[in-house]
């Protein structure tokens, strides 16, 4: 069995191959994108195990390397730093360290979900980013009104984003906001309308997935749990059997307190916030 450590980058990757005794058999620097890297991996003598760090696109690589290797381990970057702390760090040494951890069965692995779950997660994340952009647009409009001393709630309305208020914003004049302020408000309103349509489109796609997922339907029977919370929980948990007890699930989402325990002292702090945001 050969043990392959792979330090992956977009245009250049380092590869280190170890034998059963932990000796370096071959080192190689692969210049080019991931298709070139996959060609090199295909040429490795069988059987071999391979390890690389989880980063952007780790699922894509896993799907394509898994049929080629006897085993593929995707390492957790944060936990790797705790195991292998060194002031001498470069791609060649990182690849060798990954190979050694694989040989010693010490790789802190991450769960690699199937492609449909990864797509579901990316859609949830994309909706969140659109929501953040929408909030930013609303703040820009409020800022423009405040700078020009324009009362944002005419007639005692409770919201600036009702249909009546949006119509009022569109009717503001250059005399009220000035030429630059008016341009800012008009362009931001256009962007706000576009974001509303895009968010609606994404939510329709998410609703299609949620309607066919039994876990989402079950969680929504809990009072106070809506579709957004239920779908995020199910998408990131994915396979519940990978957690042996509820404490592991809480730790995965970073909902357990920080702990500093020594002898008879046990200090608990704020929640760790580790895991998926």
Order of alpha helices (4+ residues) and beta strands (2+ residues): beta-beta-beta-alpha-beta-alpha-beta-alpha-alpha-alpha-alpha-alpha-alpha-alpha-alpha-beta-beta
